[in-house]
Amino acid sequence: MQELTGKQVRHLRGLGHHLKPVVMIGKEEIAPAVLASIEEALNTHELIKVKIQEGCIMDRKDVASALSTETGAAIVQILGKTILLFRRSDDPKIKLS
């Protein structure tokens, strides 16, 4: 997992503001199918939003930490029930200074 500077985090938050959640976490919580969806989305987009639905009983910070550990993505932001994740791909699409 990569460490992001404050400037990089602010830049990614700005980019992520208009994004729609691409993965929903519900009562299945962090199942292999959910992790596969997140891996695919991170490979495609680098920056994704994950939405925690009402059925999920895990704490949002625990979910974010588990997703970060499992996927190697950095947690950019946890806002309400939405988690913003970033992972640099082999073919970078987002330029970080």
CYANA upper distance limits for C-alpha pairs under 8 A (distance plus 0.5 A):
  1 MET  CA     68 SER  CA      8.10
  1 MET  CA     69 THR  CA      8.19
  1 MET  CA     72 GLY  CA      5.09
  1 MET  CA     73 ALA  CA      6.18
  1 MET  CA     74 ALA  CA      6.56
  1 MET  CA     87 ARG  CA      8.44
  2 GLN  CA     72 GLY  CA      8.27
  2 GLN  CA     73 ALA  CA      7.81
  2 GLN  CA     74 ALA  CA      6.70
  2 GLN  CA     87 ARG  CA      8.36
  3 GLU  CA     74 ALA  CA      7.52
  4 LEU  CA      8 GLN  CA      6.38
  4 LEU  CA      9 VAL  CA      6.72
  4 LEU  CA     74 ALA  CA      8.10
  5 THR  CA      9 VAL  CA      6.73
  6 GLY  CA     10 ARG  CA      6.73
  7 LYS  CA     11 HIS  CA      6.75
  8 GLN  CA     12 LEU  CA      6.64
  8 GLN  CA     96 LEU  CA      6.72
  8 GLN  CA     97 SER  CA      7.46
  9 VAL  CA     13 ARG  CA      6.56
  9 VAL  CA     76 VAL  CA      6.40
 10 ARG  CA     14 GLY  CA      6.77
 11 HIS  CA     15 LEU  CA      6.90
 11 HIS  CA     96 LEU  CA      8.45
 12 LEU  CA     16 GLY  CA      6.44
 12 LEU  CA     47 LEU  CA      8.21
 12 LEU  CA     76 VAL  CA      7.60
 13 ARG  CA     17 HIS  CA      6.49
 13 ARG  CA     76 VAL  CA      7.41
 13 ARG  CA     77 GLN  CA      7.66
 13 ARG  CA     84 LEU  CA      8.37
 15 LEU  CA     19 LEU  CA      8.17
 16 GLY  CA     47 LEU  CA      7.48
 16 GLY  CA     48 ILE  CA      7.78
 16 GLY  CA     49 LYS  CA      7.93
 16 GLY  CA     84 LEU  CA      7.62
 19 LEU  CA     48 ILE  CA      7.87
 19 LEU  CA     49 LYS  CA      7.33
 20 LYS  CA     49 LYS  CA      7.03
 21 PRO  CA     48 ILE  CA      7.42
 21 PRO  CA     49 LYS  CA      4.93
 21 PRO  CA     50 VAL  CA      5.66
 21 PRO  CA     51 LYS  CA      6.30
 21 PRO  CA     82 THR  CA      8.34
 22 VAL  CA     41 ALA  CA      7.87
 22 VAL  CA     48 ILE  CA      7.18
 22 VAL  CA     49 LYS  CA      6.53
 22 VAL  CA     50 VAL  CA      6.67
 22 VAL  CA     51 LYS  CA      8.37
 23 VAL  CA     34 VAL  CA      7.93
 23 VAL  CA     37 SER  CA      7.46
 23 VAL  CA     38 ILE  CA      7.18
 23 VAL  CA     49 LYS  CA      7.61
 23 VAL  CA     50 VAL  CA      5.50
 23 VAL  CA     51 LYS  CA      6.87
 24 MET  CA     50 VAL  CA      6.37
 24 MET  CA     51 LYS  CA      5.35
 24 MET  CA     52 ILE  CA      6.40
 24 MET  CA     53 GLN  CA      7.15
 25 ILE  CA     29 GLU  CA      6.01
 25 ILE  CA     30 ILE  CA      7.55
 25 ILE  CA     34 VAL  CA      7.85
 25 ILE  CA     50 VAL  CA      7.81
 25 ILE  CA     51 LYS  CA      6.67
 25 ILE  CA     52 ILE  CA      5.31
 25 ILE  CA     53 GLN  CA      6.33
 25 ILE  CA     56 CYS  CA      7.16
 26 GLY  CA     52 ILE  CA      6.80
 26 GLY  CA     53 GLN  CA      5.51
 26 GLY  CA     54 GLU  CA      7.19
 26 GLY  CA     55 GLY  CA      5.39
 26 GLY  CA     56 CYS  CA      5.12
 27 LYS  CA     53 GLN  CA      8.43
 27 LYS  CA     54 GLU  CA      8.45
 27 LYS  CA     55 GLY  CA      4.99
 27 LYS  CA     56 CYS  CA      5.05
 27 LYS  CA     57 ILE  CA      7.63
 28 GLU  CA     56 CYS  CA      7.76
 29 GLU  CA     34 VAL  CA      8.45
 29 GLU  CA     56 CYS  CA      6.31
 29 GLU  CA     57 ILE  CA      8.36
 29 GLU  CA     58 MET  CA      7.97
 30 ILE  CA     34 VAL  CA      6.50
 30 ILE  CA     35 LEU  CA      7.16
 30 ILE  CA     63 VAL  CA      8.13
 30 ILE  CA     67 LEU  CA      8.27
 31 ALA  CA     35 LEU  CA      6.91
 32 PRO  CA     36 ALA  CA      6.62
 33 ALA  CA     37 SER  CA      6.76
 34 VAL  CA     38 ILE  CA      6.76
 35 LEU  CA     39 GLU  CA      6.57
 35 LEU  CA     67 LEU  CA      8.11
 35 LEU  CA     70 GLU  CA      8.20
 35 LEU  CA     71 THR  CA      8.06
 36 ALA  CA     40 GLU  CA      6.70
 37 SER  CA     41 ALA  CA      6.64
 38 ILE  CA     42 LEU  CA      6.52
 38 ILE  CA     71 THR  CA      8.31
 39 GLU  CA     43 ASN  CA      6.65
 39 GLU  CA     71 THR  CA      7.01
 40 GLU  CA     44 THR  CA      6.73
 41 ALA  CA     45 HIS  CA      6.33
 41 ALA  CA     46 GLU  CA      7.81
 41 ALA  CA     48 ILE  CA      7.46
 42 LEU  CA     46 GLU  CA      5.00
 42 LEU  CA     47 LEU  CA      6.88
 42 LEU  CA     48 ILE  CA      7.07
 42 LEU  CA     86 PHE  CA      7.68
 42 LEU  CA     87 ARG  CA      6.81
 42 LEU  CA     89 SER  CA      8.12
 43 ASN  CA     87 ARG  CA      8.41
 43 ASN  CA     89 SER  CA      6.36
 44 THR  CA     89 SER  CA      8.49
 45 HIS  CA     93 LYS  CA      8.10
 46 GLU  CA     85 LEU  CA      8.44
 46 GLU  CA     86 PHE  CA      5.94
 46 GLU  CA     87 ARG  CA      5.60
 46 GLU  CA     88 ARG  CA      6.21
 46 GLU  CA     89 SER  CA      6.74
 46 GLU  CA     92 PRO  CA      8.38
 46 GLU  CA     93 LYS  CA      7.83
 46 GLU  CA     94 ILE  CA      7.98
 47 LEU  CA     84 LEU  CA      7.62
 47 LEU  CA     85 LEU  CA      6.21
 47 LEU  CA     86 PHE  CA      4.97
 47 LEU  CA     87 ARG  CA      7.20
 48 ILE  CA     84 LEU  CA      6.29
 48 ILE  CA     85 LEU  CA      5.93
 48 ILE  CA     86 PHE  CA      7.10
 49 LYS  CA     82 THR  CA      7.07
 49 LYS  CA     83 ILE  CA      6.10
 49 LYS  CA     84 LEU  CA      5.10
 49 LYS  CA     85 LEU  CA      6.88
 50 VAL  CA     82 THR  CA      6.19
 50 VAL  CA     83 ILE  CA      5.60
 50 VAL  CA     84 LEU  CA      6.94
 50 VAL  CA     85 LEU  CA      8.21
 51 LYS  CA     81 LYS  CA      6.39
 51 LYS  CA     82 THR  CA      5.12
 51 LYS  CA     83 ILE  CA      6.95
 52 ILE  CA     56 CYS  CA      7.14
 52 ILE  CA     60 ARG  CA      7.82
 52 ILE  CA     81 LYS  CA      5.64
 52 ILE  CA     82 THR  CA      6.74
 53 GLN  CA     81 LYS  CA      7.84
 58 MET  CA     62 ASP  CA      7.08
 58 MET  CA     63 VAL  CA      6.94
 59 ASP  CA     63 VAL  CA      6.79
 60 ARG  CA     64 ALA  CA      6.67
 60 ARG  CA     78 ILE  CA      8.30
 60 ARG  CA     81 LYS  CA      7.10
 61 LYS  CA     65 SER  CA      6.56
 61 LYS  CA     78 ILE  CA      8.01
 62 ASP  CA     66 ALA  CA      6.55
 63 VAL  CA     67 LEU  CA      6.60
 64 ALA  CA     68 SER  CA      6.55
 64 ALA  CA     75 ILE  CA      7.38
 64 ALA  CA     78 ILE  CA      8.17
 64 ALA  CA     83 ILE  CA      7.08
 65 SER  CA     69 THR  CA      6.64
 65 SER  CA     75 ILE  CA      8.27
 66 ALA  CA     70 GLU  CA      6.54
 67 LEU  CA     71 THR  CA      6.43
 67 LEU  CA     72 GLY  CA      8.40
 67 LEU  CA     73 ALA  CA      8.03
 68 SER  CA     72 GLY  CA      5.85
 68 SER  CA     73 ALA  CA      5.32
 68 SER  CA     74 ALA  CA      6.44
 68 SER  CA     75 ILE  CA      6.97
 68 SER  CA     85 LEU  CA      8.16
 69 THR  CA     73 ALA  CA      7.75
 72 GLY  CA     87 ARG  CA      7.54
 73 ALA  CA     85 LEU  CA      6.52
 73 ALA  CA     86 PHE  CA      5.86
 73 ALA  CA     87 ARG  CA      5.10
 74 ALA  CA     85 LEU  CA      6.17
 74 ALA  CA     86 PHE  CA      5.70
 74 ALA  CA     87 ARG  CA      6.71
 75 ILE  CA     83 ILE  CA      7.83
 75 ILE  CA     84 LEU  CA      6.67
 75 ILE  CA     85 LEU  CA      5.37
 75 ILE  CA     86 PHE  CA      7.10
 76 VAL  CA     83 ILE  CA      8.19
 76 VAL  CA     84 LEU  CA      5.83
 76 VAL  CA     85 LEU  CA      6.04
 76 VAL  CA     86 PHE  CA      7.07
 77 GLN  CA     83 ILE  CA      6.34
 77 GLN  CA     84 LEU  CA      5.57
 77 GLN  CA     85 LEU  CA      7.83
 78 ILE  CA     82 THR  CA      6.38
 78 ILE  CA     83 ILE  CA      5.10
 78 ILE  CA     84 LEU  CA      6.91
 79 LEU  CA     83 ILE  CA      6.94
 88 ARG  CA     92 PRO  CA      6.63
 89 SER  CA     93 LYS  CA      8.26
